[in-house]
């Protein structure tokens, strides 16, 4: 009984580390897009430099997961939970990488005048942040219904992405000088769309945790 109590305490600590990593990732998305919108190069560099902390957290959590499996030899749902954590941290790390990609585009654009005020991209970024948050909440609560809501949210992200691409293509056709920056902003929209996909992946792993079955939500 003492050993099982210790295991569940370690598992609880592991989940807290996962949530801490998730908070850092959400913050990275927010900072990267704010930096782009306001052309704040210092903030963009903070995102780029801060990625190492997220990478290190992924490695620490992975190491803890493997140690738990080796020492405690968990079975059934406990084992699935640890396996789910291993999968989720991979998606979180990739989300953070996309935030870094956006920050690098901010640095690349530098102080050149934006071809248009950024409204749709920050709105899309806010939606993706909420998706990440809801995906992690669905994991903590083991809420399959909430996981499916995240999948529906991803459909809205896809629509925003298509709308942004159409608008930017119009700017490119109107003036060839807009092509370079419009292309960079298209990349930003694509990175946000991928963040939505990774959030859906997290929800798929939550469903696996609860049901023991892998179900693809992002079709």
N, C-alpha and C positions, 0 to 999 in steps of 0.2 A: 504493500500500500504506500509506503514511504517513497519507494522508487517511482511509482506511477504519479504520485503527487509532484515529485521533482520533475518528471517528464512534462506534465501539463504546465508547470511553472515556466519551464524552458520554452515550451511551445507558445505560451502567452507572450513571453519576452520577444520571441521570434516575430510574432505578428505585429508587435509594437514597433520593431525595427522596420518591418515592411511598410507600415503606415508612415513612419518617419521618412523613408525613402520616397513614398508616394507624395508626401507634402513638398519635398524638395523638387520633385519632378513637376508638380503643378506650378510651383513658384517659377521654375525655369521657363515654362511656356509663357506665363504672364509677363515676366521680365523681358523675354526675347521679343514679344510682339509690341510691348510698350516701347522698347528701345527702337524698334523699326518705325513705329508710328511717329515717335518724337525725334527720330534720328539721333538717339543718345548713344554714342559710341562707347562711352564708359560703361553704361549698363549692359550693352551687348558683350563687352569683354568680360564682365562679371559672370555672365551666363556661360561663356566659353571656358573660363577658368574654373568655374564651379562644377563643371562636368566630372572632374577627377574625383570629387567627393562622392558623387552618385555612383561612379564606377567602382570605387573602393567599397561602398556600402553593398553593392551587388555581390562582390567577392566575399565580403564578411558574412552576409546572409546565406550565400551558397555554402560556405564552409560550415556554418552552424547547422544547416539542414543535413549535410552529409554526416556530420558528427552525430547528430541526433539519430539518424537512421542506423549508423554503425553501433552506437552504444545501447540504444533502447530497442532496436528491432521492432518498430511499431507495425501494427497490423491494420488491415481494413481501412476505416475512415481516417484514422490518425496518419497512416502512411500516405493516403491520398491528399491529406491536408499539406503535408510537407512537400509532396510532389507538386501540388498546386502552387505553393509559395515559390518553388524553384522556377516554375513556368512564368509566374506573374513578374518576378524581378527581371526576367529577360525582357518582357514587354515594356516594363517601366524604364529600363535602361535604354531601349530603343526609342521610346518617347522622348527621353532626355536628349538623345542624339539629334532628334529632329528639332528640338528647341535650340540646340547648338547650331544646327544648319541654318535656322532662321536668323540667329544672332550673327552668323558669318555673312549672311546676305546684307544685314544692316551695315556691317563694317564695309562690305564691298560697295554698297551704294554711297556710303560716306555722307557728305553734306550736300550732295547733288539734289536740286529741287525735285520733290516727288512729282510724278506725272499727274497725280490726283491725291486729294486728302484720303487717308486710309480710314475707311469706315467698316466695310464688309469684312475685311481680314481680321481686325480686332474683335468684331462680333463673332466671327467663326471661331477664333481662338478661345473666346470666353465659353462658347458651347463645348469645345473640346476639353477644356479644363473641367467643366461640369461633368462631362462623360467619364473622365478619369476618376473623379471624386465618387461618382455614383457606382462605377465599376468596383472600386475598392470597398465602398459601403455594402454592395451586394455580397462581396466576399466575406466581410466581417459578420454580416447578419445572416449569411447563407440564404439570401433572398433571391430565389429563381425569378420571381415576377419582376423585381427591380432589374435583374440582368437582362430580361427581355426588353425592358424600357430603354436600356442603353442601346440595344440593337436598333430600336425605332429612332432613337436620337441620331444614330449614325446615318440613317436615311436622309435626315435634314442636313447633316454635314455634307453629304454627297451632293445635295441640291445646291447648297451654298458654293461648293467648289465649282460646279458647272457654271453657275451664274457669274462667279468671279472670272473664270476663264473666258467666257463670252465677252464680258466687259473689257478685259485686258486685250483681247484680240481686236476689238473695235479701236482701242487706242493705238495699237500697232499699225492698223490699216490707215488710220487718219494721219499719222506722222511717223515715218521710218525712224526718226530720232528716239521714239518711245520704245523701240523694239527691245533694246538691251534691258532697260529697267522693268518693262512689262514682263519680260521673260523671267527675271529674278522674282518678281511678285507672283508669277505663276508657280514657281518652285515653292514659294512660301505657302501658297494655298494647297499645293500637293502634300507638303509636309504635315499640314494640319489635318488633311484628309487621312493621312496614314496614322496619325495619332488617334483618330476616331476608330480606325481599324484595330489598332492595338488595344484600345479600351474594350472593344467587342471581344477580342481574344481573351482578355482577363475574365469576361463574363462567361465565355465558353468553358474556361477552366473551373469557374465557380459551379457551373452546372455539373461538370464532371465530379467535383468534390461531393456534391449533394446526392447525385444519382448514380455515380460510378460509370456513366456513359459519356462519350465524347459527342457533342452535338454542335454542328456548324451553324452559327447564327448569321454570319456575314456572307450571304450568297449574292 
